[in-house]
Amino acid sequence: MNFKNPDAAEIKALLQRIKTIAVVGLSPKPDRPSFGVSQSMQRFGYRIVPVRPAVDSVLGEKAYASLADIPFPVDLVNVFRESAAIPGIVEACLAINAPALWIQEGIVHDDAAEKARAAGMTVVMDRCIYKDYMRYMP
């Protein structure tokens, strides 16, 4: 497949316009990449909304079992799950009209990413949001 990420200017514009990030697969364990990345993004001023069943809160924020359970709009869905979970997450994003999807570094599902983009979502795949923040933001 020929999935192509947005260019640097588009990624920077995305990072500038988002405020609320739903993090699917955010671990409550400080040694996990999802925790460290989300904690850093929180420190940069973003609101982090954990999406993780069976957990009450992570990083001081109420956790939700699914994207559909979040009672307010989110600007971006950031995914720390295996590739096989991406199609279902894309469906959930479409159901809540999420405007953007970020699939973390090392996670690739071309068909699902293309489906999200075809539906009008901004999609970044196989990139680390923290690394791109450090690269593109002042």
C-alpha positions as CSV (number, residue, x, y, z in Angstrom):
1,M,0.0,0.0,0.0
2,N,1.1,3.6,-0.6
3,F,0.1,5.2,2.7
4,K,2.0,8.5,3.1
5,N,2.1,10.6,6.3
6,P,1.4,14.3,6.2
7,D,4.4,16.4,5.5
8,A,6.3,18.3,8.3
9,A,4.2,21.5,7.9
10,E,0.9,19.5,8.2
11,I,2.2,17.6,11.3
12,K,3.2,20.9,12.9
13,A,-0.2,22.4,12.1
14,L,-1.9,19.4,13.6
15,L,0.2,19.6,16.8
16,Q,-0.7,23.3,17.1
17,R,-4.4,22.9,16.7
18,I,-5.1,20.0,18.9
19,K,-5.8,20.4,22.6
20,T,-7.4,17.1,23.8
21,I,-5.8,13.7,23.1
22,A,-7.6,10.4,23.7
23,V,-4.9,7.8,24.3
24,V,-6.0,4.3,23.4
25,G,-3.9,1.8,25.3
26,L,-2.5,4.2,27.9
27,S,-0.8,2.1,30.5
28,P,-0.9,3.1,34.2
29,K,2.7,1.7,34.4
30,P,5.3,4.4,34.4
31,D,7.8,2.2,32.6
32,R,5.6,1.8,29.5
33,P,6.1,4.0,26.4
34,S,2.5,5.0,26.4
35,F,2.8,6.4,29.9
36,G,6.0,8.4,29.2
37,V,4.9,9.8,25.9
38,S,1.5,10.8,27.3
39,Q,3.0,12.3,30.4
40,S,5.3,14.4,28.3
41,M,2.4,15.5,26.1
42,Q,0.5,16.4,29.2
43,R,3.4,18.5,30.4
44,F,3.4,20.3,27.0
45,G,-0.1,21.4,27.8
46,Y,-2.3,18.9,26.1
47,R,-5.2,17.3,27.9
48,I,-4.7,13.5,28.0
49,V,-7.8,11.3,28.1
50,P,-6.9,7.7,28.9
51,V,-8.8,5.0,27.1
52,R,-8.2,1.8,29.0
53,P,-10.8,-0.6,30.4
54,A,-10.5,-1.7,34.0
55,V,-8.5,1.4,35.1
56,D,-10.1,4.3,37.0
57,S,-7.5,7.0,36.1
58,V,-4.0,7.5,34.6
59,L,-1.9,10.6,34.9
60,G,-4.5,12.2,37.1
61,E,-7.2,12.0,34.4
62,K,-10.4,9.8,34.5
63,A,-10.0,6.8,32.2
64,Y,-12.8,5.6,29.9
65,A,-13.3,2.0,28.7
66,S,-13.8,3.0,25.1
67,L,-13.8,6.1,22.8
68,A,-17.6,6.0,22.7
69,D,-17.6,6.4,26.5
70,I,-15.9,9.8,26.4
71,P,-18.6,12.4,27.0
72,F,-16.9,15.3,25.2
73,P,-15.1,15.8,21.8
74,V,-11.5,14.9,21.4
75,D,-9.1,16.5,18.9
76,L,-6.9,13.5,18.3
77,V,-6.9,9.8,19.0
78,N,-3.4,8.5,19.8
79,V,-3.0,4.7,19.6
80,F,-0.7,2.4,21.6
81,R,-2.2,-0.9,20.5
82,E,-1.1,-3.7,18.3
83,S,-1.7,-3.5,14.5
84,A,-4.5,-6.0,14.6
85,A,-6.5,-3.6,16.8
86,I,-6.3,-0.7,14.4
87,P,-9.3,-1.4,12.2
88,G,-11.6,-1.5,15.2
89,I,-10.1,1.7,16.6
90,V,-10.6,3.4,13.2
91,E,-14.3,2.3,13.3
92,A,-14.6,3.8,16.8
93,C,-12.9,7.0,15.7
94,L,-15.4,7.3,12.8
95,A,-18.3,6.7,15.2
96,I,-17.3,9.6,17.4
97,N,-16.3,11.9,14.4
98,A,-12.7,12.2,15.6
99,P,-10.9,14.6,13.3
100,A,-7.4,13.1,13.6
101,L,-5.7,9.7,14.3
102,W,-2.1,9.2,15.4
103,I,-0.9,5.6,15.2
104,Q,2.3,5.4,17.2
105,E,5.8,4.4,16.0
106,G,6.1,0.7,15.1
107,I,2.4,0.2,14.5
108,V,1.2,-0.1,10.9
109,H,-2.1,-1.0,9.3
110,D,-2.3,0.5,5.8
111,D,-5.8,-0.5,5.0
112,A,-7.3,1.0,8.2
113,A,-5.2,4.2,7.9
114,E,-6.4,4.7,4.3
115,K,-10.0,4.1,5.4
116,A,-9.7,6.8,8.1
117,R,-8.1,9.2,5.7
118,A,-10.7,8.5,3.0
119,A,-13.4,9.4,5.6
120,G,-11.7,12.8,6.1
121,M,-9.5,12.2,9.1
122,T,-6.0,13.5,9.4
123,V,-3.9,10.3,9.9
124,V,-0.3,10.0,11.1
125,M,1.1,6.4,11.2
126,D,4.2,4.7,12.5
127,R,5.5,7.9,14.1
128,C,6.0,9.0,17.7
129,I,3.9,12.0,18.7
130,Y,6.5,13.0,21.3
131,K,9.4,12.9,18.9
132,D,7.5,14.9,16.3
133,Y,6.5,17.4,19.0
134,M,10.2,17.8,19.9
135,R,11.1,18.1,16.2
136,Y,8.5,20.6,15.1
137,M,7.3,22.6,18.0
138,P,9.2,25.6,19.5
